[in-house]
Structure formats: structure tokens, C-alpha cells
Amino acid sequence: MKKILVPVDFSKYSENAFLSALKIAEKLDARLSLVNVVNTMLEWDKLSTDEKTKYKDIIDQEVEAKEKLEAFVQGHHIGKVPVDIVIKVGVPFEEILSLAQKEEIELIVIGAYGRGTEGEKFIGSNIQKVIRKASCPVLAVKHALDGNSWRKMAITTSLNSQLDENLDKLIPLFDGFHPSLHLLYINTPEHFMADSKTEILLEELAQKFNGFTVHQHIYNHPQVENGIVDFCKSRNIGWITIVSDHKGENSSYQIGVTDTVLFKTALPVLSLHAG
């Protein structure tokens, strides 16, 4: 992973995302792109120069955002990590996703709450949409990651071979930190699977991670989301990976699971969806 995108809205959560991304970039020798989006429903890029002059408030916000983002970078010790700053105008999640696709971003690191959403019951809608629609992995964080965060990772799996193929995209990230990997299947009454079958499928999945320390777990719980959270608490897991079914074909691991887990835990959640 050599290209990492960090949306920055100058909240404490986006700063924690930046600090986390900075550590990842240092480890992977990657480049960071920081983006701030001036929020408007106008199709800004389609307006002519003359038309844009009618919206002095937006032009002023663009200038201010660029100055603030430059000051934001200068206010942190970034070492040798190359950092680009980008100012976009439009709907935040649309601009983030568009930039990620255009620049072939390999990882988005985003604050789990945006400015103005602190204390709300649900994560911000822009963040939800980035998680749901990004074609690359998205790491959502509430706190800046420290050294202990990287040591133990839970990889939740529905043991759907088509979904788990997507884990290949994450191996370069795992290589950078070499955590112990805890493959986790939550066995619920609604989607019950006999242990004998589950153990075989977990062992097959573990072969994907040759060279890593891999542990396999079957955790019985009435609900997938709470089972993931409870397991991670009991094992002092540092971060959680969830591969979700974007099309909803596997109902136990629809992408809403990621939203719920992210809301219920302070741990970073690395999300990747199929489709």
C-alpha cells in the first residue's frame, strides 16, 4: 500500500485519523493525501469561472481551507512521509470517493466521527457512505493508534469464500505490521454451523496467511455484532477487520455490521466489502 487518503475536517477525530495514517505511511513507505471538502450541493466543477465568482463565500472557504490544511500539516512532525493536500468543493463523501478512485488510493483512513457529530448515537452519514461505497479498504478510527494497537488483529469471517478472497488486498498492510491474526467466526443461532465444518473452513482460510501467527476461533453468540465486540474485549484485540457483503447476499455479514461494531467499540475497524 503506497497511497493513503485521509479526509480532514479539523475535528479531533480526523486528527486521530491523520496521526494513525502517518504511522502506517512510515511503516509502509507510503504517501499521504489529505483532503478537506468545502460542503455544498452545487456541482462546483461544472460551473464556469464566471459562474463561480457569484459564490464568493465558497471561494473564501476554499482559500481558508487551504490555509488551515497547510497549517495543520505544519503543526505535526511528519518526518520523511510525503504529504499532499487537496481541497475539494461538493458533497464530502462524493468528493472523497471520487478522489480515491481518481488517485487509485489503496487505503482510506477516516475519523469515526466527523465535525459536529460528536456525541450522536450514530456515526456520521458521510463516513457511513465512504465505508459502504469505497472500492479500497477503509480504516475508521476514534483514537490515534499506538504501538499496542497493531499487535493483535481480529479478522471476522462469514466463511464465504467469495468474500474472503478480498482479504488478499489487506496482506500488504499486514506485512507492514505483522500482527498476530485471530480468524473469528461468530456462530449464531440464525446462521449456525457445526464446529466440525467451521474448523475445516477456518483452517483453509488460515492457509492464506502463511508466515503470520494465526489463531482460529469459533465464538458462540446470539448476534454477530455483539459477538465480535465481546470477543475482542475478552482477548485484548487491538483492531478489527470486517469483510462485508456489499450486495447483502450473506445476511449475517451485511455491511451494516461494520457500522454497528464501529459504534459499539473504541477499536479501529478496518472495513472491506465485496462487490
Secondary structure, DSSP 8 states (H G I E B T S, - for coil): --EEEEE--SSHHHHHHHHHHHHHHHHHT-EEEEEEEEE-SS-GGGS-HHHHTT-HHHHHHHHHHHHHHHHHHHTS--TT--EEEEEEEE-HHHHHHHHHHHTT-SEEEEESS-TT-TT-SS--HHHHHHHHH-SS-EEEESS---GGGGTEEEEE----HHHHGGGGGGHHHHHHH--EEEEEEEE-STT---HHHHHHHHHHHHGGGTTS-EEEEEEE-S-HHHHHHHHHHHTT--EEEEEEETT-SSGGGBTHHHHHHHHH-SS-EEEEEE-
